[in-house]
Amino acid sequence: MHKKFIKYFVDPETNEPLDLIIEENKGDIIISGLFKSSSNEYPIIRGIPRFSNNKNKNYADSFGFE
């Protein structure tokens, strides 16, 4: 994920801005890190923010059915 896109992300549950903690980057590309709001955390894995969490188990289960 390119750093220039950070400003477009908000917490999908609360719509509040997200803070970014970068764990690994290559130049302007974020490889791994964490988006964080006052109540939620969303990891960035292999450059992709992961906004689905364990609260919504049916999200991942629906892919197994297909």
CHARMM internal coordinates of N, CA and C (Angstrom, degrees):
IC EDIT
DIST 1 N 1 CA 1.4353
DIST 1 CA 1 C 1.5224
ANGL 1 N 1 CA 1 C 108.13
DIST 1 C 2 N 1.3006
ANGL 1 CA 1 C 2 N 116.66
DIHE 1 N 1 CA 1 C 2 N 132.80
DIST 2 N 2 CA 1.4621
ANGL 1 C 2 N 2 CA 121.69
DIHE 1 CA 1 C 2 N 2 CA 179.90
DIST 2 CA 2 C 1.5302
ANGL 2 N 2 CA 2 C 109.77
DIHE 1 C 2 N 2 CA 2 C -80.15
DIST 2 C 3 N 1.3106
ANGL 2 CA 2 C 3 N 116.18
DIHE 2 N 2 CA 2 C 3 N 142.01
DIST 3 N 3 CA 1.4645
ANGL 2 C 3 N 3 CA 121.69
DIHE 2 CA 2 C 3 N 3 CA -178.27
DIST 3 CA 3 C 1.5295
ANGL 3 N 3 CA 3 C 112.86
DIHE 2 C 3 N 3 CA 3 C -58.86
DIST 3 C 4 N 1.3281
ANGL 3 CA 3 C 4 N 117.79
DIHE 3 N 3 CA 3 C 4 N -27.60
DIST 4 N 4 CA 1.4679
ANGL 3 C 4 N 4 CA 119.46
DIHE 3 CA 3 C 4 N 4 CA -176.55
DIST 4 CA 4 C 1.5330
ANGL 4 N 4 CA 4 C 112.69
DIHE 3 C 4 N 4 CA 4 C -67.53
DIST 4 C 5 N 1.3410
ANGL 4 CA 4 C 5 N 118.11
DIHE 4 N 4 CA 4 C 5 N -15.40
DIST 5 N 5 CA 1.4605
ANGL 4 C 5 N 5 CA 120.87
DIHE 4 CA 4 C 5 N 5 CA -179.45
DIST 5 CA 5 C 1.5253
ANGL 5 N 5 CA 5 C 113.65
DIHE 4 C 5 N 5 CA 5 C -88.54
DIST 5 C 6 N 1.3147
ANGL 5 CA 5 C 6 N 118.02
DIHE 5 N 5 CA 5 C 6 N -7.52
DIST 6 N 6 CA 1.4648
ANGL 5 C 6 N 6 CA 122.16
DIHE 5 CA 5 C 6 N 6 CA -175.27
DIST 6 CA 6 C 1.5259
ANGL 6 N 6 CA 6 C 111.94
DIHE 5 C 6 N 6 CA 6 C -55.83
DIST 6 C 7 N 1.3104
ANGL 6 CA 6 C 7 N 117.27
DIHE 6 N 6 CA 6 C 7 N -39.32
DIST 7 N 7 CA 1.4678
ANGL 6 C 7 N 7 CA 120.92
DIHE 6 CA 6 C 7 N 7 CA -174.94
DIST 7 CA 7 C 1.5303
ANGL 7 N 7 CA 7 C 113.42
DIHE 6 C 7 N 7 CA 7 C -65.83
DIST 7 C 8 N 1.3233
ANGL 7 CA 7 C 8 N 117.66
DIHE 7 N 7 CA 7 C 8 N -14.45
DIST 8 N 8 CA 1.4657
ANGL 7 C 8 N 8 CA 120.95
DIHE 7 CA 7 C 8 N 8 CA -178.53
DIST 8 CA 8 C 1.5313
ANGL 8 N 8 CA 8 C 113.62
DIHE 7 C 8 N 8 CA 8 C -90.11
DIST 8 C 9 N 1.3087
ANGL 8 CA 8 C 9 N 118.55
DIHE 8 N 8 CA 8 C 9 N -8.08
DIST 9 N 9 CA 1.4579
ANGL 8 C 9 N 9 CA 121.65
DIHE 8 CA 8 C 9 N 9 CA -176.18
DIST 9 CA 9 C 1.5224
ANGL 9 N 9 CA 9 C 111.78
DIHE 8 C 9 N 9 CA 9 C -94.22
DIST 9 C 10 N 1.3447
ANGL 9 CA 9 C 10 N 115.23
DIHE 9 N 9 CA 9 C 10 N 135.45
DIST 10 N 10 CA 1.4603
ANGL 9 C 10 N 10 CA 122.53
DIHE 9 CA 9 C 10 N 10 CA 173.36
DIST 10 CA 10 C 1.5238
ANGL 10 N 10 CA 10 C 107.66
DIHE 9 C 10 N 10 CA 10 C -133.41
DIST 10 C 11 N 1.3082
ANGL 10 CA 10 C 11 N 116.43
DIHE 10 N 10 CA 10 C 11 N 162.68
DIST 11 N 11 CA 1.4601
ANGL 10 C 11 N 11 CA 121.07
DIHE 10 CA 10 C 11 N 11 CA 176.88
DIST 11 CA 11 C 1.5306
ANGL 11 N 11 CA 11 C 108.15
DIHE 10 C 11 N 11 CA 11 C -64.40
DIST 11 C 12 N 1.3327
ANGL 11 CA 11 C 12 N 118.91
DIHE 11 N 11 CA 11 C 12 N 122.55
DIST 12 N 12 CA 1.4626
ANGL 11 C 12 N 12 CA 120.45
DIHE 11 CA 11 C 12 N 12 CA -177.81
DIST 12 CA 12 C 1.5318
ANGL 12 N 12 CA 12 C 113.91
DIHE 11 C 12 N 12 CA 12 C -66.68
DIST 12 C 13 N 1.3206
ANGL 12 CA 12 C 13 N 117.92
DIHE 12 N 12 CA 12 C 13 N -18.71
DIST 13 N 13 CA 1.4697
ANGL 12 C 13 N 13 CA 120.59
DIHE 12 CA 12 C 13 N 13 CA 179.14
DIST 13 CA 13 C 1.5181
ANGL 13 N 13 CA 13 C 112.62
DIHE 12 C 13 N 13 CA 13 C -89.28
DIST 13 C 14 N 1.3389
ANGL 13 CA 13 C 14 N 117.32
DIHE 13 N 13 CA 13 C 14 N -38.41
DIST 14 N 14 CA 1.4645
ANGL 13 C 14 N 14 CA 120.79
DIHE 13 CA 13 C 14 N 14 CA -173.27
DIST 14 CA 14 C 1.5282
ANGL 14 N 14 CA 14 C 114.35
DIHE 13 C 14 N 14 CA 14 C -113.94
DIST 14 C 15 N 1.3141
ANGL 14 CA 14 C 15 N 117.67
DIHE 14 N 14 CA 14 C 15 N -11.58
DIST 15 N 15 CA 1.4717
ANGL 14 C 15 N 15 CA 124.45
DIHE 14 CA 14 C 15 N 15 CA -177.18
DIST 15 CA 15 C 1.5291
ANGL 15 N 15 CA 15 C 113.69
DIHE 14 C 15 N 15 CA 15 C 64.63
DIST 15 C 16 N 1.3196
ANGL 15 CA 15 C 16 N 118.12
DIHE 15 N 15 CA 15 C 16 N 15.38
DIST 16 N 16 CA 1.4574
ANGL 15 C 16 N 16 CA 119.81
DIHE 15 CA 15 C 16 N 16 CA 177.22
DIST 16 CA 16 C 1.5255
ANGL 16 N 16 CA 16 C 110.22
DIHE 15 C 16 N 16 CA 16 C -86.02
DIST 16 C 17 N 1.3283
ANGL 16 CA 16 C 17 N 117.80
DIHE 16 N 16 CA 16 C 17 N 155.25
DIST 17 N 17 CA 1.4707
ANGL 16 C 17 N 17 CA 120.79
DIHE 16 CA 16 C 17 N 17 CA 178.61
DIST 17 CA 17 C 1.5257
ANGL 17 N 17 CA 17 C 110.83
DIHE 16 C 17 N 17 CA 17 C -61.25
DIST 17 C 18 N 1.3202
ANGL 17 CA 17 C 18 N 115.56
DIHE 17 N 17 CA 17 C 18 N 152.88
DIST 18 N 18 CA 1.4641
ANGL 17 C 18 N 18 CA 121.60
DIHE 17 CA 17 C 18 N 18 CA -179.21
DIST 18 CA 18 C 1.5223
ANGL 18 N 18 CA 18 C 110.65
DIHE 17 C 18 N 18 CA 18 C -106.82
DIST 18 C 19 N 1.3136
ANGL 18 CA 18 C 19 N 116.12
DIHE 18 N 18 CA 18 C 19 N 138.70
DIST 19 N 19 CA 1.4626
ANGL 18 C 19 N 19 CA 121.40
DIHE 18 CA 18 C 19 N 19 CA 170.64
DIST 19 CA 19 C 1.5196
ANGL 19 N 19 CA 19 C 107.71
DIHE 18 C 19 N 19 CA 19 C -86.93
DIST 19 C 20 N 1.3078
ANGL 19 CA 19 C 20 N 116.58
DIHE 19 N 19 CA 19 C 20 N 150.57
DIST 20 N 20 CA 1.4589
ANGL 19 C 20 N 20 CA 121.57
DIHE 19 CA 19 C 20 N 20 CA -177.89
DIST 20 CA 20 C 1.5211
ANGL 20 N 20 CA 20 C 110.26
DIHE 19 C 20 N 20 CA 20 C -116.33
DIST 20 C 21 N 1.3244
ANGL 20 CA 20 C 21 N 115.47
DIHE 20 N 20 CA 20 C 21 N 130.96
DIST 21 N 21 CA 1.4602
ANGL 20 C 21 N 21 CA 122.41
DIHE 20 CA 20 C 21 N 21 CA 172.11
DIST 21 CA 21 C 1.5224
ANGL 21 N 21 CA 21 C 106.31
DIHE 20 C 21 N 21 CA 21 C -116.39
DIST 21 C 22 N 1.3190
ANGL 21 CA 21 C 22 N 117.29
DIHE 21 N 21 CA 21 C 22 N 113.97
DIST 22 N 22 CA 1.4631
ANGL 21 C 22 N 22 CA 121.92
DIHE 21 CA 21 C 22 N 22 CA -178.05
DIST 22 CA 22 C 1.5218
ANGL 22 N 22 CA 22 C 109.14
DIHE 21 C 22 N 22 CA 22 C -91.75
DIST 22 C 23 N 1.3210
ANGL 22 CA 22 C 23 N 116.40
DIHE 22 N 22 CA 22 C 23 N 125.76
DIST 23 N 23 CA 1.4640
ANGL 22 C 23 N 23 CA 121.50
DIHE 22 CA 22 C 23 N 23 CA 176.08
DIST 23 CA 23 C 1.5230
ANGL 23 N 23 CA 23 C 111.25
DIHE 22 C 23 N 23 CA 23 C -97.52
DIST 23 C 24 N 1.3447
ANGL 23 CA 23 C 24 N 116.18
DIHE 23 N 23 CA 23 C 24 N -39.30
DIST 24 N 24 CA 1.4693
ANGL 23 C 24 N 24 CA 120.55
DIHE 23 CA 23 C 24 N 24 CA 179.80
DIST 24 CA 24 C 1.5192
ANGL 24 N 24 CA 24 C 108.42
DIHE 23 C 24 N 24 CA 24 C -146.00
DIST 24 C 25 N 1.3283
ANGL 24 CA 24 C 25 N 116.01
DIHE 24 N 24 CA 24 C 25 N 135.00
DIST 25 N 25 CA 1.4587
ANGL 24 C 25 N 25 CA 120.86
DIHE 24 CA 24 C 25 N 25 CA 175.35
DIST 25 CA 25 C 1.5211
ANGL 25 N 25 CA 25 C 109.98
DIHE 24 C 25 N 25 CA 25 C -145.42
DIST 25 C 26 N 1.3166
ANGL 25 CA 25 C 26 N 114.12
DIHE 25 N 25 CA 25 C 26 N 159.73
DIST 26 N 26 CA 1.4667
ANGL 25 C 26 N 26 CA 122.10
DIHE 25 CA 25 C 26 N 26 CA 173.52
DIST 26 CA 26 C 1.5180
ANGL 26 N 26 CA 26 C 106.09
DIHE 25 C 26 N 26 CA 26 C -127.23
DIST 26 C 27 N 1.3179
ANGL 26 CA 26 C 27 N 115.75
DIHE 26 N 26 CA 26 C 27 N 98.93
DIST 27 N 27 CA 1.4614
ANGL 26 C 27 N 27 CA 119.95
DIHE 26 CA 26 C 27 N 27 CA -175.30
DIST 27 CA 27 C 1.5220
ANGL 27 N 27 CA 27 C 109.75
DIHE 26 C 27 N 27 CA 27 C 66.35
DIST 27 C 28 N 1.3336
ANGL 27 CA 27 C 28 N 116.81
DIHE 27 N 27 CA 27 C 28 N -123.56
DIST 28 N 28 CA 1.4593
ANGL 27 C 28 N 28 CA 122.10
DIHE 27 CA 27 C 28 N 28 CA 179.71
DIST 28 CA 28 C 1.5252
ANGL 28 N 28 CA 28 C 113.08
DIHE 27 C 28 N 28 CA 28 C -91.31
DIST 28 C 29 N 1.3105
ANGL 28 CA 28 C 29 N 117.81
DIHE 28 N 28 CA 28 C 29 N 4.80
DIST 29 N 29 CA 1.4635
ANGL 28 C 29 N 29 CA 122.36
DIHE 28 CA 28 C 29 N 29 CA -179.16
DIST 29 CA 29 C 1.5324
ANGL 29 N 29 CA 29 C 109.40
DIHE 28 C 29 N 29 CA 29 C -99.64
DIST 29 C 30 N 1.3353
ANGL 29 CA 29 C 30 N 115.98
DIHE 29 N 29 CA 29 C 30 N 124.19
DIST 30 N 30 CA 1.4637
ANGL 29 C 30 N 30 CA 121.33
DIHE 29 CA 29 C 30 N 30 CA 178.47
DIST 30 CA 30 C 1.5245
ANGL 30 N 30 CA 30 C 108.14
DIHE 29 C 30 N 30 CA 30 C -89.37
DIST 30 C 31 N 1.3176
ANGL 30 CA 30 C 31 N 116.61
DIHE 30 N 30 CA 30 C 31 N 121.70
DIST 31 N 31 CA 1.4590
ANGL 30 C 31 N 31 CA 123.01
DIHE 30 CA 30 C 31 N 31 CA -179.98
DIST 31 CA 31 C 1.5303
ANGL 31 N 31 CA 31 C 110.29
DIHE 30 C 31 N 31 CA 31 C -89.51
DIST 31 C 32 N 1.3266
ANGL 31 CA 31 C 32 N 116.72
DIHE 31 N 31 CA 31 C 32 N -47.56
DIST 32 N 32 CA 1.4647
ANGL 31 C 32 N 32 CA 120.38
DIHE 31 CA 31 C 32 N 32 CA 178.41
DIST 32 CA 32 C 1.5155
ANGL 32 N 32 CA 32 C 109.49
DIHE 31 C 32 N 32 CA 32 C -146.99
DIST 32 C 33 N 1.3197
ANGL 32 CA 32 C 33 N 114.09
DIHE 32 N 32 CA 32 C 33 N 152.34
DIST 33 N 33 CA 1.4520
ANGL 32 C 33 N 33 CA 120.03
DIHE 32 CA 32 C 33 N 33 CA -179.74
DIST 33 CA 33 C 1.5110
ANGL 33 N 33 CA 33 C 110.45
DIHE 32 C 33 N 33 CA 33 C 172.59
DIST 33 C 34 N 1.3270
ANGL 33 CA 33 C 34 N 115.00
DIHE 33 N 33 CA 33 C 34 N -154.71
DIST 34 N 34 CA 1.4520
ANGL 33 C 34 N 34 CA 120.03
DIHE 33 CA 33 C 34 N 34 CA -174.38
DIST 34 CA 34 C 1.5237
ANGL 34 N 34 CA 34 C 109.22
DIHE 33 C 34 N 34 CA 34 C -150.68
DIST 34 C 35 N 1.3346
ANGL 34 CA 34 C 35 N 116.65
DIHE 34 N 34 CA 34 C 35 N 129.00
DIST 35 N 35 CA 1.4560
ANGL 34 C 35 N 35 CA 121.92
DIHE 34 CA 34 C 35 N 35 CA 166.97
DIST 35 CA 35 C 1.5202
ANGL 35 N 35 CA 35 C 106.39
DIHE 34 C 35 N 35 CA 35 C -91.55
DIST 35 C 36 N 1.3280
ANGL 35 CA 35 C 36 N 116.72
DIHE 35 N 35 CA 35 C 36 N 136.57
DIST 36 N 36 CA 1.4513
ANGL 35 C 36 N 36 CA 120.45
DIHE 35 CA 35 C 36 N 36 CA -173.99
DIST 36 CA 36 C 1.5266
ANGL 36 N 36 CA 36 C 110.23
DIHE 35 C 36 N 36 CA 36 C -138.62
DIST 36 C 37 N 1.3461
ANGL 36 CA 36 C 37 N 115.45
DIHE 36 N 36 CA 36 C 37 N 132.68
DIST 37 N 37 CA 1.4559
ANGL 36 C 37 N 37 CA 121.15
DIHE 36 CA 36 C 37 N 37 CA 171.53
DIST 37 CA 37 C 1.5193
ANGL 37 N 37 CA 37 C 107.44
DIHE 36 C 37 N 37 CA 37 C -115.41
DIST 37 C 38 N 1.3208
ANGL 37 CA 37 C 38 N 117.25
DIHE 37 N 37 CA 37 C 38 N -174.05
DIST 38 N 38 CA 1.4646
ANGL 37 C 38 N 38 CA 119.33
DIHE 37 CA 37 C 38 N 38 CA -179.25
DIST 38 CA 38 C 1.5242
ANGL 38 N 38 CA 38 C 112.00
DIHE 37 C 38 N 38 CA 38 C -67.91
DIST 38 C 39 N 1.3415
ANGL 38 CA 38 C 39 N 117.64
DIHE 38 N 38 CA 38 C 39 N -22.61
DIST 39 N 39 CA 1.4654
ANGL 38 C 39 N 39 CA 119.32
DIHE 38 CA 38 C 39 N 39 CA -176.75
DIST 39 CA 39 C 1.5290
ANGL 39 N 39 CA 39 C 115.09
DIHE 38 C 39 N 39 CA 39 C -123.73
DIST 39 C 40 N 1.3299
ANGL 39 CA 39 C 40 N 118.82
DIHE 39 N 39 CA 39 C 40 N -10.00
DIST 40 N 40 CA 1.4698
ANGL 39 C 40 N 40 CA 121.21
DIHE 39 CA 39 C 40 N 40 CA -175.70
DIST 40 CA 40 C 1.5197
ANGL 40 N 40 CA 40 C 111.92
DIHE 39 C 40 N 40 CA 40 C -138.98
DIST 40 C 41 N 1.3369
ANGL 40 CA 40 C 41 N 114.61
DIHE 40 N 40 CA 40 C 41 N 159.21
DIST 41 N 41 CA 1.4614
ANGL 40 C 41 N 41 CA 121.97
DIHE 40 CA 40 C 41 N 41 CA 174.40
DIST 41 CA 41 C 1.5203
ANGL 41 N 41 CA 41 C 109.02
DIHE 40 C 41 N 41 CA 41 C -132.11
DIST 41 C 42 N 1.3244
ANGL 41 CA 41 C 42 N 116.51
DIHE 41 N 41 CA 41 C 42 N 140.05
DIST 42 N 42 CA 1.4606
ANGL 41 C 42 N 42 CA 122.06
DIHE 41 CA 41 C 42 N 42 CA -179.79
DIST 42 CA 42 C 1.5297
ANGL 42 N 42 CA 42 C 108.65
DIHE 41 C 42 N 42 CA 42 C -132.96
DIST 42 C 43 N 1.3272
ANGL 42 CA 42 C 43 N 117.54
DIHE 42 N 42 CA 42 C 43 N 120.55
DIST 43 N 43 CA 1.4666
ANGL 42 C 43 N 43 CA 119.55
DIHE 42 CA 42 C 43 N 43 CA -178.02
DIST 43 CA 43 C 1.5223
ANGL 43 N 43 CA 43 C 112.28
DIHE 42 C 43 N 43 CA 43 C -76.06
DIST 43 C 44 N 1.3195
ANGL 43 CA 43 C 44 N 115.08
DIHE 43 N 43 CA 43 C 44 N 155.57
DIST 44 N 44 CA 1.4652
ANGL 43 C 44 N 44 CA 122.82
DIHE 43 CA 43 C 44 N 44 CA 169.69
DIST 44 CA 44 C 1.5192
ANGL 44 N 44 CA 44 C 104.91
DIHE 43 C 44 N 44 CA 44 C -111.83
DIST 44 C 45 N 1.3242
ANGL 44 CA 44 C 45 N 116.47
DIHE 44 N 44 CA 44 C 45 N 116.79
DIST 45 N 45 CA 1.4612
ANGL 44 C 45 N 45 CA 122.18
DIHE 44 CA 44 C 45 N 45 CA -175.73
DIST 45 CA 45 C 1.5215
ANGL 45 N 45 CA 45 C 108.72
DIHE 44 C 45 N 45 CA 45 C -122.77
DIST 45 C 46 N 1.3217
ANGL 45 CA 45 C 46 N 116.20
DIHE 45 N 45 CA 45 C 46 N 124.38
DIST 46 N 46 CA 1.4647
ANGL 45 C 46 N 46 CA 122.82
DIHE 45 CA 45 C 46 N 46 CA -178.36
DIST 46 CA 46 C 1.5331
ANGL 46 N 46 CA 46 C 112.11
DIHE 45 C 46 N 46 CA 46 C 50.52
DIST 46 C 47 N 1.3481
ANGL 46 CA 46 C 47 N 114.75
DIHE 46 N 46 CA 46 C 47 N 39.70
DIST 47 N 47 CA 1.4584
ANGL 46 C 47 N 47 CA 120.95
DIHE 46 CA 46 C 47 N 47 CA 175.30
DIST 47 CA 47 C 1.5143
ANGL 47 N 47 CA 47 C 115.27
DIHE 46 C 47 N 47 CA 47 C 83.92
DIST 47 C 48 N 1.3299
ANGL 47 CA 47 C 48 N 118.65
DIHE 47 N 47 CA 47 C 48 N 4.53
DIST 48 N 48 CA 1.4649
ANGL 47 C 48 N 48 CA 121.52
DIHE 47 CA 47 C 48 N 48 CA -176.75
DIST 48 CA 48 C 1.5297
ANGL 48 N 48 CA 48 C 109.80
DIHE 47 C 48 N 48 CA 48 C -120.56
DIST 48 C 49 N 1.3481
ANGL 48 CA 48 C 49 N 117.03
DIHE 48 N 48 CA 48 C 49 N 121.87
DIST 49 N 49 CA 1.4640
ANGL 48 C 49 N 49 CA 119.15
DIHE 48 CA 48 C 49 N 49 CA 175.27
DIST 49 CA 49 C 1.5298
ANGL 49 N 49 CA 49 C 109.78
DIHE 48 C 49 N 49 CA 49 C -67.48
DIST 49 C 50 N 1.3246
ANGL 49 CA 49 C 50 N 116.86
DIHE 49 N 49 CA 49 C 50 N 135.61
DIST 50 N 50 CA 1.4724
ANGL 49 C 50 N 50 CA 122.17
DIHE 49 CA 49 C 50 N 50 CA -178.10
DIST 50 CA 50 C 1.5226
ANGL 50 N 50 CA 50 C 108.03
DIHE 49 C 50 N 50 CA 50 C -110.54
DIST 50 C 51 N 1.3462
ANGL 50 CA 50 C 51 N 116.08
DIHE 50 N 50 CA 50 C 51 N 101.01
DIST 51 N 51 CA 1.4502
ANGL 50 C 51 N 51 CA 121.05
DIHE 50 CA 50 C 51 N 51 CA -177.39
DIST 51 CA 51 C 1.5251
ANGL 51 N 51 CA 51 C 113.58
DIHE 50 C 51 N 51 CA 51 C -94.04
DIST 51 C 52 N 1.3130
ANGL 51 CA 51 C 52 N 117.97
DIHE 51 N 51 CA 51 C 52 N -6.13
DIST 52 N 52 CA 1.4615
ANGL 51 C 52 N 52 CA 118.79
DIHE 51 CA 51 C 52 N 52 CA 172.89
DIST 52 CA 52 C 1.5229
ANGL 52 N 52 CA 52 C 106.51
DIHE 51 C 52 N 52 CA 52 C -85.99
DIST 52 C 53 N 1.3163
ANGL 52 CA 52 C 53 N 116.05
DIHE 52 N 52 CA 52 C 53 N 146.22
DIST 53 N 53 CA 1.4567
ANGL 52 C 53 N 53 CA 119.44
DIHE 52 CA 52 C 53 N 53 CA -178.10
DIST 53 CA 53 C 1.5257
ANGL 53 N 53 CA 53 C 109.57
DIHE 52 C 53 N 53 CA 53 C -136.09
DIST 53 C 54 N 1.2878
ANGL 53 CA 53 C 54 N 116.95
DIHE 53 N 53 CA 53 C 54 N -177.87
DIST 54 N 54 CA 1.4618
ANGL 53 C 54 N 54 CA 121.18
DIHE 53 CA 53 C 54 N 54 CA -177.56
DIST 54 CA 54 C 1.5162
ANGL 54 N 54 CA 54 C 113.19
DIHE 53 C 54 N 54 CA 54 C -69.44
DIST 54 C 55 N 1.3153
ANGL 54 CA 54 C 55 N 117.88
DIHE 54 N 54 CA 54 C 55 N -14.65
DIST 55 N 55 CA 1.4599
ANGL 54 C 55 N 55 CA 120.51
DIHE 54 CA 54 C 55 N 55 CA 177.37
DIST 55 CA 55 C 1.5273
ANGL 55 N 55 CA 55 C 110.59
DIHE 54 C 55 N 55 CA 55 C -64.47
DIST 55 C 56 N 1.3262
ANGL 55 CA 55 C 56 N 116.24
DIHE 55 N 55 CA 55 C 56 N -32.50
DIST 56 N 56 CA 1.4575
ANGL 55 C 56 N 56 CA 121.39
DIHE 55 CA 55 C 56 N 56 CA -177.25
DIST 56 CA 56 C 1.5236
ANGL 56 N 56 CA 56 C 109.20
DIHE 55 C 56 N 56 CA 56 C -108.74
DIST 56 C 57 N 1.3078
ANGL 56 CA 56 C 57 N 117.23
DIHE 56 N 56 CA 56 C 57 N 72.80
DIST 57 N 57 CA 1.4637
ANGL 56 C 57 N 57 CA 122.56
DIHE 56 CA 56 C 57 N 57 CA -175.82
DIST 57 CA 57 C 1.5289
ANGL 57 N 57 CA 57 C 111.86
DIHE 56 C 57 N 57 CA 57 C -64.27
DIST 57 C 58 N 1.3235
ANGL 57 CA 57 C 58 N 118.32
DIHE 57 N 57 CA 57 C 58 N -32.13
DIST 58 N 58 CA 1.4578
ANGL 57 C 58 N 58 CA 121.38
DIHE 57 CA 57 C 58 N 58 CA -178.27
DIST 58 CA 58 C 1.5234
ANGL 58 N 58 CA 58 C 112.90
DIHE 57 C 58 N 58 CA 58 C -63.39
DIST 58 C 59 N 1.3178
ANGL 58 CA 58 C 59 N 117.02
DIHE 58 N 58 CA 58 C 59 N -22.87
DIST 59 N 59 CA 1.4642
ANGL 58 C 59 N 59 CA 120.52
DIHE 58 CA 58 C 59 N 59 CA 179.31
DIST 59 CA 59 C 1.5283
ANGL 59 N 59 CA 59 C 110.57
DIHE 58 C 59 N 59 CA 59 C -58.17
DIST 59 C 60 N 1.3017
ANGL 59 CA 59 C 60 N 117.43
DIHE 59 N 59 CA 59 C 60 N -52.35
DIST 60 N 60 CA 1.4720
ANGL 59 C 60 N 60 CA 121.04
DIHE 59 CA 59 C 60 N 60 CA -178.78
DIST 60 CA 60 C 1.5286
ANGL 60 N 60 CA 60 C 110.81
DIHE 59 C 60 N 60 CA 60 C -74.00
DIST 60 C 61 N 1.3093
ANGL 60 CA 60 C 61 N 117.99
DIHE 60 N 60 CA 60 C 61 N -35.57
DIST 61 N 61 CA 1.4587
ANGL 60 C 61 N 61 CA 121.16
DIHE 60 CA 60 C 61 N 61 CA 179.98
DIST 61 CA 61 C 1.5254
ANGL 61 N 61 CA 61 C 111.76
DIHE 60 C 61 N 61 CA 61 C -62.29
DIST 61 C 62 N 1.3187
ANGL 61 CA 61 C 62 N 118.17
DIHE 61 N 61 CA 61 C 62 N -32.76
DIST 62 N 62 CA 1.4607
ANGL 61 C 62 N 62 CA 120.51
DIHE 61 CA 61 C 62 N 62 CA -177.66
DIST 62 CA 62 C 1.5343
ANGL 62 N 62 CA 62 C 111.65
DIHE 61 C 62 N 62 CA 62 C -65.69
DIST 62 C 63 N 1.3289
ANGL 62 CA 62 C 63 N 118.12
DIHE 62 N 62 CA 62 C 63 N -27.57
DIST 63 N 63 CA 1.4520
ANGL 62 C 63 N 63 CA 120.34
DIHE 62 CA 62 C 63 N 63 CA 177.87
DIST 63 CA 63 C 1.5274
ANGL 63 N 63 CA 63 C 111.74
DIHE 62 C 63 N 63 CA 63 C -73.22
DIST 63 C 64 N 1.3182
ANGL 63 CA 63 C 64 N 117.16
DIHE 63 N 63 CA 63 C 64 N -31.48
DIST 64 N 64 CA 1.4664
ANGL 63 C 64 N 64 CA 120.65
DIHE 63 CA 63 C 64 N 64 CA 177.94
DIST 64 CA 64 C 1.5030
ANGL 64 N 64 CA 64 C 112.25
DIHE 63 C 64 N 64 CA 64 C -65.47
DIST 64 C 65 N 1.3106
ANGL 64 CA 64 C 65 N 118.19
DIHE 64 N 64 CA 64 C 65 N -32.65
DIST 65 N 65 CA 1.4612
ANGL 64 C 65 N 65 CA 122.68
DIHE 64 CA 64 C 65 N 65 CA -179.10
DIST 65 CA 65 C 1.5257
ANGL 65 N 65 CA 65 C 110.47
DIHE 64 C 65 N 65 CA 65 C -66.92
DIST 65 C 66 N 1.3198
ANGL 65 CA 65 C 66 N 117.18
DIHE 65 N 65 CA 65 C 66 N -40.19
DIST 66 N 66 CA 1.4626
ANGL 65 C 66 N 66 CA 120.73
DIHE 65 CA 65 C 66 N 66 CA -178.09
DIST 66 CA 66 C 1.5040
ANGL 66 N 66 CA 66 C 110.22
DIHE 65 C 66 N 66 CA 66 C -66.83
END
COOR INIT
IC SEED 1 N 1 CA 1 C
IC BUILD
